[in-house]
């Protein structure tokens, strides 16, 4: 993988563009914007003029050096984009200039122009808001695949969602309700109403023991627990499972504190993850699964396209409602990173080059 911008061939005369750069790990202060020549697509790549690029907590993890398998500086953050194909590289046969596409870049999306492998670009409708569509490429895709590809939920099952007021958490509640699930979501007291509006039972993780509360509410635990926080939360989430239950670990939110890598939390995450994985192996009636969106996208490329098309249809029918908290110009990328910790419950931050 790697930043798609860096993978582009650079040949001939090019227009100047803006690109976000992180040249050393740290907090929001390390985010800056540079001007440079626009890239040219290499074999199998298309150059995309970016209409919208999302800014998420995962970008903060990349910036802080806490993202598993992330790039070394200097690099361009940006996990997802929606844009228009401007130029098609050698060997491309599916896309044409003028096509609107969405792509999961993992990093590299925060630029005016980005080269992406044609095989990972999915056509999206031109009549939908690019800022809303970009929310589908990462947060809603993660939620959809957690439910339907990893946990393989069935109507009527009980599901515990950690971080239920965040972007992935909100998507999980919306999609879970559509799937006929009974939902429980951990969140802070200030986000209780937002979680309950989406049909879930809210659990105040600061003032309530979520494990005790889940057992009180369900009697024997939940069928599925979805954990994007990690560490000790994973261990307790495993204990919240009823016989036949599945825990899906998909993130490590706890490894970044105040915008910077928390080394103690990183160590605790590895220890706890190893322990819960062992529990899963030893348990005859409960399972532990791991989910990483970019790994599944590589392994099952057809699933990513199929699932994004399903989400686009749900958006068109008004059955899901991605919320855009703020649209900022690319020049305000640092401000977007500063806003991350306080904006999660308000909606998606989107850079609009």
Protein Blocks (a to p, Z undefined) as FASTA:
>chain_A
ZZfklmpccedjdddddddddfbgcdfklpccdddddddddehiacdddfbdcddfklmm
mmnopaghiacddddehjbdcdddfbdcehiakbcghiacdddehiojacfbdcddfklp
ccddfkbcfklmmmmmmmmmmmmmmmmmmnopaehiacddehklbmklmmmmmmmmmnop
acdddddfklmmmmmmnopacddfklpcfklmmmmmnonopfbdcdfkgpjllmmmmmmp
cehiacddfbdfklpgghiacfklmmmmmmmmmmmmmmmmmpmkbccddddfklmmmmmm
mlmmmmmmmmmmmmmnopaccddfbacdfklmmmmmmmmmmmmmnoccdddZZ
